[in-house]
């Protein structure tokens, strides 16, 4: 069975809405079934699936998911938002910008774009709408800014890329900081432009920010201190050498439990079981996708698909700039129709030889690959962030997508900078 037939069958399964883990498993087994001499027999595929999830770095994924859920239930996003609103709330687009910064910091706690949209959006959208901002604009802003959850470290897609490429997860985390900040700044630039153009209700905003100022900086800061400390502890443990990313993920779970149960007292002990159950329900589908994606990528490697595609692209396009543009467009299209985890596991071994051929560092490639796929979080037809935001506001997905378009353009501008200026990603690596 040829590689083209395998991909066509995979696309057919996706069109028929077959679960992606099952689709990957089926197309992984088919080549061995039709050709008994092919190395990847059904037994090989099963062993590959189990081997793919037998990974110590991979343990960080369920831990960060659990930590993010605990922080969400603990109302951490509200405390972060209040602190940023205290400082910039009275500036033009101050509160929308505070929302973007809250997404940035919450992403540094949860590592998940979906969790960031759900936690920050459920709290900030009603506040912003109550202050006179357009509901569609607020929803689109949170949906797009929520994608920062997979770019700013600790990021679950970065962990997956590290597993697929063999690159250091700690280095990928460090490389994601400046690109994440760059994207956040560009989103805030558009927010300022939008609010200056459409106006703001300064009286209502002044009352809300005035209430925060009346509480005083010390009280607002202390209230948010333990939430702010979370990313510092997680990343500090990693880069000081105290803990690996996986161990830091476990630390973040215990830290979030202590903060939510003991300090903020926003979670009761009898609610912990429900949070654990939700974490399992969230991670279980990801685990099946991880296992099936690993098997599929190994089958493709045995069929020499990465070498074939790499050779064709390098032979067809001679310019490094053109190759990078082609790869970016391809990744953007993939991000529109496929979830991040299988996309990274399937495409990393295919595209890595191309990047090596044109002298792109693996860490740099991992960053702009994840940024591309993160943009897919807010582009139909998949656009999971759009669906989460829609569930929060009852606004149809396509209407959110329409208002998100200028924000997506800002993401694309950032992507071009990140792709063609490697030091944006590599500057903190020394």
N, C-alpha and C positions, 0 to 999 in steps of 0.2 A: 504493500500500500504506500503510495507516494505521500510526501509531506503536504502537498496541495490538497489532497483528498481529506487528510486528517484535519486541516484547518477549515475546510468547507463543512465537514461534519460538525466541528466544534461551533462554527457560526450558525449552522442550522439548529443546533440544540439551544443556542442563546435566543434565536428568533422564536423558537417554540416555547420559550420560557421554562426550559428545563433548568433546575437549580444548577448553579455554576459548578459546585463541587461534584455533582453527579455527571455533568457534561465532561468535565476534565477527566474524571475516572474512566468514563466510557471510551473516550477517544484515546486514552493512554493504553487501554487493553486491546483495542481493535487491530493495530499493526501486528502484534504478536499472534492474534487469532487467525489473521488472513495469511500470515507467513510464518510457519512453524520454525523456520531457521533464524528468524529475527530474535535478537538477544532478549528483548523486553517481553518476556512471557507474562502471563497473568500473575504468576508467583513473584516475578521480579518487580512488577508494578506494586504489588501489595507490600513487599519488603521496602521498596522505595518510599511508599507512603508512611510507613512506620518510622523508617530512618529519617525522613524529612522533619518529623516533629520531635525526634529525640535530640533536642538541642537546648543547651543551657541558656544561651542568649534569648531564645524564644520564650522562656519562662517570664521574661520581663513584660510581655504583652498582656497576659491576664492580670498581672499585678497592677500595671498602669490603668487598665480598664477598671479594676476594682477600686483603686485609689480615686480615679475620676468620679466614679459613681458615689463614693462616700462624700467627696467634696461637694458634689452637686446637691445631694440630700442635705448636706450641712449648711447650705446657703452661703458658700464661700464667695460666689460671684458677686453677690450684693455688697459684701464688705469691701471687695476690691473696687467695685464701681464707685462707691461712696468716696473712697480716698482719692481716686483720680478726678471725680467730679468736684471735689473740694478745691483742687488746684486749678483746673482749667474750665470749670463749668460755665464761667461768665465770659469766656472768650468766644469768638465766632465759631459755631459748630462745636463748642466745648463738650457738650454732653454726647453727641455722636462720636466725637474723637475719644472720649472717655470709654465709650462702648468698645471701640476698636482696641484700645489699650487693655481693657478688661479681657477681651478675647485672647490677646497676646499672652497675658499672664496666666489666664486659665488654661491655655494650651500648654504652658510650661508646667502645669500641674497634671493635666489629664492625658496628654499625648494623643488626643482623639479629636478630629474635627466635628464629628456628630455630637459628642459629649459637650463640646464647647458651644455649639449652636443651641443645644437643648438647655444647658445650664444658664448661659448668659442671655439667650433670647427670651426665655420664659420670664426673666426678671427685668431686663432693660426695655424690651419692646413696649409693654404697658406703660412704663414710666415715660418714655419718649413720646408716645402717642398722647398721653395725658398732658404733656407739655406743649402740644400743638404740632409736632412733627408728623409728616405724612406717613401713614401706616405702611404703605408699600415700600417707601424708601427705608424705613427703619428695619423692616423684615429683610429686604435685600442686603442692607449693610451688615446685619448680623450673620446672614447666610454666607456671605463672601468672607467676612472677617473670621468666621468660624473655621475656615480652611487653614488659618494660621496654626490651628491645633495640631496639624500634621507636618508643619514646617519648623516651628520653634521647638527646640528640644525640651523634654524628652518626647520623641515622636515615634509612634508605633510603626509607620512606614519606613522610617530610618532603620529601625531594628530589623525589619523584614529585608531591607536592602542589604544590610550588613550580613545577614544570614545567606542571602543569595549570591553575594559577590565576594564574601570573605574579607571585606573591608572592616576596619575597626569601628565598632558602634560608637565608642567614645569620641573618635575623630569626626564621625558624621554628625553627632550631636553638636559638637563645637562648631562645625562648619555651617550648621543651620541657623545660628544666632543672627548673624548680620543679614542674610537674605530675609529672614522673618521680620526683622526690624524695618528693612527697606520696603517690603510689601505693606507693612502697617503704616509707614509714613505716607506712601502713595495713596492708600485708602483714605487717610485723614486729609490729604490735600484735596481729594475729590469731595469729601464731606464738607470741607470749608467752602469750596466753590459752590456746591449745591445750596448750602444754607445762606450764603451771601446772596445768591441769585433768587432764592425763593423766600427768604426772610425767616425770622424766628420770633417767637413770642417771648420777648425779653422780660416781661413782667412775671410770667409764670416761672421762667427759668431762674430769675433773680430770687423769687420766693423759695424755690427748692434748694438752690445753692446757699441762700441765706440761712436756711434751717441747719444746713451742715456746718456753716461757719459759726452759728450760734452754739452748736455743740462743742466747738473748739477743736483745734488741730490735734491736740494731745489725745482727746477721747476718740476722734475718728481714726487716728493712726494706730492707737492701741487696739481698737476694734478690728482693724485689718492686718495687724502686725503678723499674726500667726499664719494668715493666708499668704502674705507676701514672703514669709520665711520658707514656705514649702519648696518652691523651685530652687531657692538658694541651698537648702539642705540636699535636695536631690542631685543637682549639678555639682555642688561643692563636694559631696561624697565621691562622685565619679572622678572629678579632675584633681582632687587631692590624693587620690589613690587609696582612699579608705574603703571604697566599695566598687565593684563592677556595676555596669548598668543594670544587670539583673538583680543584684543585691540592693542597689539603690531603689529599685522598683518596690522591693519588699519593705524597705525602710519607709517609703512613701505611704504604703498601706497602713502601717502601724502609726505613722505620724498623723495621717488624716483621721484615723480612728480616735486617737487621743485628743486631737484638736476639736473634733466634732462632738465627741462624747463627754469630755471632761472640761475643756476650756470654754467652747461656745455653747455647749449643751443643746445643740440643735438636732441631735439624733439621740433616740433612746435605745437602750440595750436590746429591747425586744424588736427593734426595727433592723438590726444587723443581719438577721437571717434572710430577710427579704432582699436586702442589698446584695448579699452573697449569691442568692438564687438568681437575681437579675444579671449579676456579673457572669455566672455560668451560662445563662441563656444568651448573653451577648457574645461570649467567647467561643462557645461550642460550634456555631456555624463557621467562624473564622478558622477554627482548628481543622475542620473537614476541608475547607478550601486550601489551607496551607498544605495538608497532606496530599491532596489531589494535584495541586499545582506543582509540588516538588516532583511527583511521579511524571507528570506531563513534561516538565522541563527536562528531565533525564531522558525520556523517550525522544524528545526533539534533538537532544544532544547526540544520542545514538544514531539518529537519522541524519546527522550532520547538517541540520537546519541552520544553526548559528553560523557555521563556516560558510554555507552557501549564500545566505543573505549578506553576511559581511563581505564576502568576495564580490558579490554583485554590486553592492553599493559603492565599495571602494574602486571598483573598475568603471562604474558608470559616472560617478561624480569625482572630479579631481580636486575641487576646492573644499577646504576645511569649513569655510563659512557656509557653503551650500549644503554640505553633509549635516552640519549642525542644525540648519533650518529644516531640512527634510526630516531629521530625527525628532525635532521639536513638534513639527506638524503631525507626524505619526503618533507621538505620545499624547498630544492633545486629543486626537481622534479616538485613541484607545481609551483615554480617561473619560470620554463621553459615554462609552458603552460598557465599560468593564470596571469592576471594583479595584481599588488600589492594590490590595494584597496579591491576588492572582496575576495582575498586570506586572507587578514588580518581579514576582517569582518566574513568570514565563519569559518576560522580555529582557531581564538582566543578562542571562547567558547568551541571548541572541545579539544584543546591542553592545555588550562589553568588548568583544573583539573589534568592532568598528571604532569605538572610542579609543582603544589601545592603538589602533592603526593610525589615528590622526593625532595622537599625543595628548588625549584628554585624561586627566587624573581620575581614578575611580571615585574618589570622594566628590570631586566637582561634578562628575556625571550623576552620582547619586542624588545630589542636591537639585540639579535642574530637572532630573527625572521626576522626583517627588513633587516639585513645584508644578510641573506639567500636569501630573495626575491629580494634584490638589485642585487645580482649576476645573478639572472634570467633576469635582464635588458640587460645582454650581452651574454646570451646563447640562441641559437636557440631552438625551432622554433619561439617563441615570440620575445625575445630580442629587445625591442623597441629602446634601445640606438643604437644597430647595424643598425637598419633601418634609424634612424635619421642621424647617421654618414655616412651611405651609400648615403643618399640623398644629403649630402654636398659634396661628393667626387666622386660619380658615381662608387665606387668600390663595387663589388658584396658582399652581406652580408656574405656569407660563407668564402670569402677570408679575410674579416675583422675578422671574428670569429676565423679563423686559427691563425692569428697574435695576437689575443687577448688571446689565450690559456695560454701562460706563465703569463700574467697579471691576468687572472682568478685564476691560481694556487696561486699567491700571495694573492689574496682575500681569497682563501680557507684556507691558512695558518693563515691569520688574524682571520678568522672565528673560527678556532680551539682555538686560544688563547682567543678570546672573550667568547666562549662557556664555556671553562673549567677553566678560571680565572675570576671569577665574578667581582673582584675588578677593572678590566680594565673598566667595565661599571659603577661600583658603587662608585669608589674612590672619585668622586667629590660630592657625596651626603652626605658625612660625616658619 
